[in-house]
Amino acid sequence: MTIKIQLTHVNLEDKQSLGFVHSNKFPYLKKSSWYLVFTDAEDNIMMGMDKLVITEKVYVKEMKDRMTKPGTIELHFHLKNDSYRGFDKRQSIKFTVLKEAKRETVEYVDEDLDAQKAPSLMQSMMEMNPDGGASDDELSEDETTNGSNKATPDESKKNK
């Protein structure tokens, strides 16, 4: 289910934005906020609530929910302002939820399953040595001493 709500301030020009609340009840600077409450058809169960901070002329709110129970559903939307009286709005919406379609199980070929287990291109690149030479584990003892047959001081003590 996708519900899209559009709120438009008709007294604002295109480039204007909302200012502060003008009221004797608020002796401080306050921005106006809207609360969107949606309930079941009898207004017994609150299905959700959102605080909307609207600063532009046109505000669009999109809500998505997965409905699992098939049948006709009726919801009520209550839009309430926290600063001004008389701007509250109530809207009912009725829609039918269809039964979820059964999806087929996809059978995979063994070749595809093996390809999924193989290392990816990035993993293969990370395992390679950047200089293309042998790794440190593959170097022999002769290569580590740079071809010199000189014994280290510890080895010369052991040989004596």
C-alpha positions in Angstrom: 0.0 0.0 0.0 1.3 3.4 -0.9 -0.4 6.6 0.3 0.7 10.0 -1.0 -0.5 13.1 0.8 0.1 16.6 -0.6 -0.4 19.7 1.6 -0.5 23.1 -0.1 -0.4 26.5 1.6 -2.5 28.6 -0.8 -1.6 32.0 0.7 2.2 31.6 0.1 4.0 32.6 -3.1 6.3 30.2 -4.8 9.5 31.5 -3.3 8.1 32.2 0.1 8.5 30.0 3.2 6.6 29.7 6.4 7.5 32.0 9.2 6.9 31.9 12.9 3.5 31.5 14.5 1.6 34.8 15.1 -0.4 34.3 18.4 -0.8 35.8 21.8 -0.7 32.3 23.2 3.0 31.9 22.3 5.1 34.8 23.7 8.2 33.3 22.1 9.2 32.4 18.6 7.6 29.2 17.5 7.4 27.3 14.2 4.1 25.6 13.3 4.0 21.8 13.2 1.5 19.4 11.9 0.7 16.0 13.2 -0.7 13.3 10.9 -2.5 10.5 12.7 -4.1 7.6 11.0 -6.6 5.3 12.7 -8.9 2.5 11.9 -12.5 3.2 10.7 -13.9 3.4 14.2 -11.1 5.6 15.5 -10.3 3.0 18.2 -6.9 1.9 17.1 -4.1 4.4 16.2 -2.3 2.8 13.3 0.5 5.5 13.2 1.5 9.0 13.8 4.0 11.4 12.1 5.1 14.9 12.9 5.4 17.0 9.8 7.7 20.0 9.8 6.5 22.0 6.7 8.6 24.9 5.6 7.7 25.2 1.9 4.5 26.0 0.0 3.8 22.4 -1.1 4.7 19.4 1.0 4.4 15.8 -0.1 4.4 12.9 2.3 4.5 9.3 1.0 3.9 6.4 3.3 4.3 2.7 2.4 3.1 -0.3 4.3 2.8 -4.0 3.5 -0.8 -5.1 4.0 -1.0 -8.9 4.6 -4.7 -9.4 5.4 -6.8 -9.4 2.2 -10.1 -7.6 2.2 -11.5 -4.0 2.3 -9.8 -1.6 4.7 -11.0 1.8 5.8 -8.6 4.2 7.4 -9.1 7.7 8.8 -6.4 10.4 8.5 -6.4 13.3 11.0 -4.2 16.2 10.2 -3.8 18.5 13.2 -1.9 21.7 13.8 -0.2 22.3 17.1 -0.4 26.1 16.8 -3.7 27.1 15.2 -7.3 26.0 15.7 -9.7 25.4 12.8 -7.1 24.0 10.4 -7.6 20.4 11.4 -8.6 18.1 8.6 -10.1 14.6 8.7 -10.1 12.4 5.6 -11.3 8.8 5.1 -9.8 6.4 2.7 -11.2 3.0 1.7 -9.3 0.4 -0.4 -9.2 -3.3 -1.1 -6.2 -5.5 -0.4 -5.8 -8.3 -2.8 -4.7 -11.8 -1.9 -0.9 -12.2 -2.3 0.1 -14.1 -5.4 2.0 -17.3 -5.0 5.5 -17.1 -6.4 7.2 -20.1 -8.0 10.4 -21.4 -6.4 13.3 -21.0 -8.8 15.5 -24.0 -9.3 19.2 -23.3 -9.9 21.6 -25.4 -12.0 24.6 -26.8 -10.2 26.9 -24.7 -12.4 25.3 -21.5 -11.1 25.6 -22.6 -7.5 29.3 -23.4 -8.0 29.9 -20.0 -9.7 28.3 -18.3 -6.6 30.8 -20.1 -4.3 33.8 -19.1 -6.4 35.7 -16.0 -5.4 34.6 -12.8 -7.1 36.8 -10.7 -9.4 37.6 -8.3 -6.5 38.6 -11.1 -4.2 40.8 -12.7 -6.9 42.5 -9.3 -7.4 43.1 -8.8 -3.7 44.8 -12.2 -3.4 47.3 -11.4 -6.1 50.7 -9.7 -5.3 50.9 -6.2 -6.8 54.4 -6.7 -8.1 53.5 -10.0 -9.7 56.5 -11.8 -8.0 56.5 -14.5 -5.5 55.2 -13.9 -2.1 57.4 -13.8 1.1 56.5 -17.4 1.9 57.8 -18.7 -1.4 61.2 -17.1 -1.1 64.0 -19.5 -0.3 66.6 -19.0 2.3 69.2 -18.1 -0.3 67.1 -15.2 -1.6 66.5 -13.9 1.9 70.3 -13.5 2.5 70.7 -11.9 -0.9 73.1 -14.6 -2.1 75.7 -13.8 0.6 77.2 -16.7 2.6 78.2 -14.6 5.5 77.0 -15.9 8.8 75.5 -13.6 11.4 77.3 -13.1 14.7 74.9 -15.4 16.5 75.4 -18.1 13.9 79.2 -17.8 14.1 79.1 -18.3 17.9 77.1 -21.5 17.4 79.5 -22.8 14.8 82.5 -22.4 17.1 
